[in-house]
Amino acid sequence: MAEAMGLSKVYAGIAVTVFTFVQMVSSFLIPIALNGYNRRHFWLIGCSLIMLMGLILLIFSHGINLWVSTVLLGIGLGGLLPFSMMLPLDETSTPHDAIAWMYLVLSGGYIFAGCIPTIIGWVYDISNNYKFSSMGLLMLCLLLLAFSFSIRTKQKQEDQFIHSHDR
């Protein structure tokens, strides 16, 4: 995709390297920050919005914004990976259910992530343009953002428990 935007193979490789580095650092630092400010919805929606901004910059602009979008996408996706591993702990009540759901989330996520490059390649072969596949990623990001509003957290569950027993 970076080559289609006019970058050489070297710069395209550097963009992937920057993305990977930022994603690794974010997947380490965001959970640490989460311990300091334990509002998971804030972080989940924040990472989704950062990813959305990165995709919008990637789709609708060129040049220096490619680097900004690469960093934003790395931060957003790097923060979302730890959340995919923490959400089963919030949504289940037994260790067995948490393990089963975590297995489902991780295996399904890796299968889905493995299929995305193939789908993007097929869309590019048909349209000779990355705009359609980028718009598909944008729609997936919006869907993720919409679902993030429906996810319960332990804090919400504890608040509901406390308020139900106050009566």
Secondary structure, 3 states (H helix, E strand, C coil): CCCCCCCCHHHHHHHHHHHHHHHHHHHHHHHHHHHHCCCHHHHHHHHHHHHHHHHHHHHHCCCCHHHHHHHHHHHHHHHHHHHHHHHHHHHCCCHHHHHHHHHHHHHHHHHHHHHHHHHHHHHHHHHCCCHHHHHHHHHHHHHHHHHHCCCCCHHHHHHHHHHHHHC
